[in-house]
Amino acid sequence: MAQTLETPQGRKLAYHLTAGQGPCVVFLGGLKSDMQGTKAVFLEDWARREGRAFLRFDYSGHGDSSGDFTDGCIGDWAQDTLAAVSALTTGRIVPVGSSMGGWQSLLLCRAMPERIAGLVTIAAAPDFTEDGYWASFTDAQKQQLDTVGHVELPSDYMEPYIITKRMIEDGRKQLVLRSPLHLPFTVRFLQGTADTAVSVATAVRLLEHATGPDMQLQLVKDADHRFSDDRCLGLMQAAVHEVLDKAVDA
C-alpha cells in the first residue's frame, strides 16, 4: 500500500520507501508512467534483496498521486521530485531516471548537487518539450497551442498525449542542454538503438554536453524505449550497482 506525502505546493504524492543502507536509490519515471512500471518494481525488488534504501513515487497527475496530468509541467514535477527526496531520504542518493525522469534527474543534480552520489539514466529525454515537441510542431499546431491551449499527440504506448501551452512554456525554463551541466560523480547513460521516442543522437548530445570525471554512454542494440526486457533490466541493475560501488569508494 502506497504512503502519501504532501508537498510544499499542496500536492499529494504517492510513494513506496524501502529502508536500507545508503546511498538511497531514487527511481524517477517517465512522462505519464507511474511507479508500478517494470523498471521501478524490478529495482525495488533488487534493493530489498540487497538491503539497500530505495524510493519510488508518482509525480502529481501521475499514478496514484493527486492532480490531473494536463495541469502539470516539467517544473511542477521537478518540485515534486525535490519534495520527495528532501522529505523521504537522508544523506547521499543515486537517482535513476527513465525518459522524462532522466531530465528530472539532471534538474535534481542541479538543485542539490551535494546530495548526489552518482547517476544512472535510461533513454534520458532532456529538453524534449523544446527539441522534440516544439521543434516538430507545424505552424497549425503552434497556432492551436496559442488559441486552444493544447495539442494532442499520438503515443506508441497509450492514449494520445495532451501537450499544453503551459508545458511548452515552462519547459523552456527547465532546459539543461543550453547551459553548463557539470556532473562531478559517476554517471552511466543507457540508450537503446531501436528507441523511437528518444534518439541515439539525443543520448550522444547529452554525453557530449555534460562534463564530469566518469561518464559513459552504453548503447544497446535493438533495445526500445521501454528498456524492460530481461537483458535491459540486467544492464540497468549492473549500471546502478557500478555507480553505487564507485560512490562507496569515493
Secondary structure, DSSP 8 states (H G I E B T S, - for coil): --EEEE-TTS-EEEEEEE--EEEEEEEE--TT--TTSHHHHHHHHHHHHHTEEEEEE--TTSTTSSS-GGG--HHHHHHHHHHHHHHH--S-EEEEEETHHHHHHHHHHHH-GGGBSEEEEES--TTHIIIIIIHH--HHHHHHHHHTSEEEE--SSSS-EEEEHHHHHHHTTS-SSSS--B--SEEEEEEETT-SSS-HHHHHHHHHH-B-SEEEEEEETT--TT--SHHHHHHHHHHHHHHHHHHHH-
